[in-house]
Amino acid sequence: MLVEQLFNESLELAYEYGAYALLETKNSYSCLLNYIKQVQLGYKFFKHLKNSNREKLLTSQEKNILQLMSEGKTNKDINKDLLINSRTVENHVSSILRKLDVPYKVEGVVEGIKRGLISI
């Protein structure tokens, strides 16, 4: 998304609703083109968001999936339980781990519990 000026509220809302980037129009043409190419590859750009805000921005679906992960469900189980594509589950899990800044699902569950995002 292109905006005239970045505001934290806009960043949070765009991030929460699944935007891949929120960029100011004042960026150079080559910079914007580079971001567009990176977004096409699946990268997200929200470097202006504070890390502490990212954990709050787990979508309701991501919180639901994190809860199922805490119950020992595999991606395949989650796929069947929620009736969503297995690739979609993988994308959600990757997003959860990135937002919580952890490399593995077990650590994601531990962080989710520590931060009060899920209950056991």
C-alpha positions as CSV (number, residue, x, y, z in Angstrom):
1,M,0.0,0.0,0.0
2,L,1.2,3.5,-0.8
3,V,0.5,6.3,1.6
4,E,1.4,10.0,1.8
5,Q,2.6,9.7,5.4
6,L,3.2,6.7,7.8
7,F,1.3,6.7,11.0
8,N,1.7,3.8,13.5
9,E,-2.1,3.3,13.5
10,S,-2.0,2.8,9.7
11,L,0.9,0.4,10.0
12,E,-0.8,-1.7,12.6
13,L,-4.1,-1.8,10.7
14,A,-2.5,-2.6,7.4
15,Y,-0.3,-5.3,9.0
16,E,-3.3,-6.8,10.8
17,Y,-5.4,-7.0,7.6
18,G,-2.6,-8.8,5.8
19,A,-0.9,-6.1,3.7
20,Y,2.6,-6.9,2.6
21,A,4.0,-3.4,2.8
22,L,3.0,0.1,3.7
23,L,5.3,2.6,1.9
24,E,5.4,6.3,1.6
25,T,5.0,7.9,-1.8
26,K,8.1,10.0,-1.2
27,N,10.2,6.9,-1.8
28,S,12.2,6.9,-5.0
29,Y,10.8,5.1,-8.1
30,S,13.6,2.5,-7.9
31,C,13.0,1.9,-4.2
32,L,9.3,1.4,-4.8
33,L,10.0,-1.0,-7.7
34,N,12.4,-2.9,-5.5
35,Y,9.8,-3.3,-2.7
36,I,7.2,-4.4,-5.3
37,K,9.5,-7.1,-6.6
38,Q,10.2,-8.3,-3.0
39,V,6.5,-8.4,-2.2
40,Q,5.9,-10.5,-5.3
41,L,8.4,-13.0,-3.7
42,G,6.3,-13.0,-0.5
43,Y,8.3,-10.7,1.7
44,K,6.6,-8.3,4.0
45,F,7.9,-4.8,4.9
46,F,6.8,-3.3,8.2
47,K,10.2,-2.2,9.6
48,H,8.6,0.9,11.2
49,L,6.5,-1.3,13.5
50,K,8.0,-1.8,16.9
51,N,8.6,-5.5,17.7
52,S,6.4,-5.1,20.8
53,N,3.5,-4.2,18.5
54,R,3.9,-7.2,16.3
55,E,3.0,-9.7,18.9
56,K,-0.3,-7.9,19.5
57,L,-1.0,-8.1,15.8
58,L,-1.5,-11.8,15.6
59,T,-4.8,-12.2,13.7
60,S,-7.6,-14.1,15.3
61,Q,-6.9,-17.0,13.0
62,E,-3.2,-17.0,14.0
63,K,-4.1,-17.0,17.7
64,N,-6.5,-19.9,17.0
65,I,-3.7,-21.8,15.2
66,L,-1.2,-21.0,18.0
67,Q,-3.8,-22.4,20.5
68,L,-4.1,-25.6,18.4
69,M,-0.3,-25.8,18.2
70,S,-0.2,-25.7,22.0
71,E,-2.6,-28.7,22.1
72,G,0.0,-30.7,20.1
73,K,-1.8,-30.5,16.8
74,T,0.3,-30.9,13.7
75,N,-0.2,-28.7,10.6
76,K,-2.1,-31.6,9.0
77,D,-4.4,-31.7,12.1
78,I,-4.9,-28.0,12.0
79,N,-5.7,-28.2,8.3
80,K,-8.4,-30.7,8.9
81,D,-9.8,-29.0,12.0
82,L,-10.1,-25.6,10.4
83,L,-10.9,-26.8,6.9
84,I,-8.2,-24.6,5.4
85,N,-5.5,-25.5,2.8
86,S,-2.3,-27.0,4.2
87,R,-0.2,-24.3,2.5
88,T,-2.4,-21.7,4.3
89,V,-1.6,-23.4,7.6
90,E,2.1,-23.3,6.8
91,N,1.8,-19.6,6.0
92,H,0.0,-18.8,9.2
93,V,2.6,-20.8,11.3
94,S,5.5,-19.0,9.6
95,S,3.8,-15.6,10.3
96,I,3.2,-16.5,13.9
97,L,6.9,-17.5,14.4
98,R,8.1,-14.4,12.7
99,K,5.8,-12.1,14.7
100,L,6.9,-13.8,18.0
101,D,10.6,-13.7,16.8
102,V,11.2,-17.4,17.4
103,P,12.5,-20.1,15.0
104,Y,10.5,-23.2,16.1
105,K,6.8,-24.0,16.8
106,V,7.6,-25.2,20.4
107,E,9.2,-21.9,21.1
108,G,6.3,-20.1,19.5
109,V,3.9,-21.9,21.9
110,V,6.1,-21.1,24.9
111,E,6.2,-17.4,23.9
112,G,2.5,-17.4,23.3
113,I,1.9,-18.7,26.8
114,K,4.4,-16.3,28.3
115,R,2.8,-13.3,26.6
116,G,-0.7,-14.4,27.4
117,L,-1.7,-14.9,23.8
118,I,-2.9,-18.4,24.5
119,S,-3.9,-20.5,27.5
120,I,-3.1,-24.1,28.3
